Amino acid sequence: MVALKLEEVGARYGKTQVFEAISTDWLKGGTLTALIGPNAAGKSTLFKRIAGLLKGDGVVQVEDVREGFRPICYMPQDTGANAVLTVYESILLAAKQGGGWRVAEDDLKDIDRLLKALHISDLAFRDLGALSGGQRQLVAIAQALVRRPEVLLMDEPTSALDLFRQIEVLEFMRHLAAEKGMAVLIALHDLNHALRYCAQTMVISGGRLLASGSTLDVITPEMLRSVYRVEARVENCTQGRPMVIVDGTA
Ligand SMILES: Nc1ncnc2c1ncn2[C@@H]1O[C@H](COP(=O)(O)OP(=O)(O)OP(=O)(O)O)[C@@H](O)[C@H]1O
């Protein structure tokens, strides 16, 4: 199964250091990992650094990548849409990116399966430019998954989705990670999503990785006070699930 490890990873834009010396244990495939932290903490920058889109200090190691899979795929926050392509064409283009242009029967089957799994088959022949923000986000998830990544970095993938779709997508991703052995890192602002779906959580703040480990160990009232500047509790709801309840600003 794929494994990812960061060793003393840093990133800067020009002279401005965003974060430095981020190190992790080996993170194995099969589960979702939340990447959390306040606005501008560097979550997207860390993803770009892991994906190799930004250079910087330290080493990103990926081991045990299977034949026919891509080591790392980065799904950015909404970047607008190319109005010229249909949804189907855009997913096919993503599948073929960096490979040959010959389209095989299996490519088309993969796309059909993904469209069905994400419940967007009805959008297949719509123009990308004519979609709503949430529809575009679902298509972006299909574009990322069709590339068969071993490590998938998802930057706030549910920010434009309604409540039903948020749950549907995160449950689907958790299932897919377990089934395919994929390592999925998800930048999130909704900490209840982290508590509910992500086995591990990493907190980035003040240019450092402040905490990393089991989500329940990481999301604590102390962390919420020091990182998010809120007074909050983590309590079990009536169904026994832990949830963050915010009482106010700290
Ligand atoms: N291309 C860039 N050039 C210069 N500075 C940048 C660039 N991209 C991001 N930054 C800066 O780097 C810092 C980290 O930004 P980043 O987008 O990684 O944060 P984030 O944690 O993903 O934030 P958010 O939760 O608001 O999406 C911010 O101060 C931002 O202004």
Ligand as a Chemical Component Dictionary entry (heavy atoms), coordinates in Angstrom:
data_LIG
# 
_chem_comp.id                   LIG 
_chem_comp.type                 NON-POLYMER 
_chem_comp.pdbx_formal_charge   0 
_chem_comp.three_letter_code    LIG 
# 
loop_
_chem_comp_atom.comp_id 
_chem_comp_atom.atom_id 
_chem_comp_atom.alt_atom_id 
_chem_comp_atom.type_symbol 
_chem_comp_atom.charge 
_chem_comp_atom.model_Cartn_x 
_chem_comp_atom.model_Cartn_y 
_chem_comp_atom.model_Cartn_z 
_chem_comp_atom.pdbx_ordinal 
LIG N1  N1  N 0 1.158  32.596 -5.345 1  
LIG C1  C1  C 0 1.384  33.200 -4.170 2  
LIG N2  N2  N 0 2.269  34.218 -4.076 3  
LIG C2  C2  C 0 2.521  34.827 -2.898 4  
LIG N3  N3  N 0 1.921  34.491 -1.728 5  
LIG C3  C3  C 0 1.030  33.485 -1.761 6  
LIG C4  C4  C 0 0.720  32.795 -2.969 7  
LIG N4  N4  N 0 -0.205 31.838 -2.691 8  
LIG C5  C5  C 0 -0.456 31.945 -1.373 9  
LIG N5  N5  N 0 0.275  32.925 -0.807 10 
LIG C6  C6  C 0 0.295  33.306 0.617  11 
LIG O1  O1  O 0 0.726  32.164 1.364  12 
LIG C7  C7  C 0 -0.005 32.065 2.583  13 
LIG C8  C8  C 0 -0.661 30.688 2.675  14 
LIG O2  O2  O 0 -1.668 30.604 1.695  15 
LIG P1  P1  P 0 -2.498 29.270 1.463  16 
LIG O3  O3  O 0 -3.406 29.487 0.306  17 
LIG O4  O4  O 0 -1.560 28.137 1.407  18 
LIG O5  O5  O 0 -3.324 29.189 2.837  19 
LIG P2  P2  P 0 -4.551 28.250 3.248  20 
LIG O6  O6  O 0 -4.233 27.698 4.584  21 
LIG O7  O7  O 0 -4.847 27.279 2.164  22 
LIG O8  O8  O 0 -5.701 29.347 3.380  23 
LIG P3  P3  P 0 -7.320 29.273 3.258  24 
LIG O9  O9  O 0 -7.817 28.464 4.411  25 
LIG O10 O10 O 0 -7.691 30.725 3.414  26 
LIG O11 O11 O 0 -7.670 28.701 1.918  27 
LIG C9  C9  C 0 -0.986 33.238 2.602  28 
LIG O12 O12 O 0 -0.447 34.292 3.369  29 
LIG C10 C10 C 0 -1.089 33.640 1.150  30 
LIG O13 O13 O 0 -1.385 35.015 1.014  31 
# 
loop_
_chem_comp_bond.comp_id 
_chem_comp_bond.atom_id_1 
_chem_comp_bond.atom_id_2 
_chem_comp_bond.value_order 
_chem_comp_bond.pdbx_ordinal 
LIG N1  C1  SING 1  
LIG C1  N2  SING 2  
LIG C1  C4  DOUB 3  
LIG N2  C2  DOUB 4  
LIG C2  N3  SING 5  
LIG N3  C3  DOUB 6  
LIG C3  C4  SING 7  
LIG C3  N5  SING 8  
LIG C4  N4  SING 9  
LIG N4  C5  DOUB 10 
LIG C5  N5  SING 11 
LIG N5  C6  SING 12 
LIG C6  O1  SING 13 
LIG C6  C10 SING 14 
LIG O1  C7  SING 15 
LIG C7  C8  SING 16 
LIG C7  C9  SING 17 
LIG C8  O2  SING 18 
LIG O2  P1  SING 19 
LIG P1  O3  DOUB 20 
LIG P1  O4  SING 21 
LIG P1  O5  SING 22 
LIG O5  P2  SING 23 
LIG P2  O6  DOUB 24 
LIG P2  O7  SING 25 
LIG P2  O8  SING 26 
LIG O8  P3  SING 27 
LIG P3  O9  DOUB 28 
LIG P3  O10 SING 29 
LIG P3  O11 SING 30 
LIG C9  O12 SING 31 
LIG C9  C10 SING 32 
LIG C10 O13 SING 33 
# 
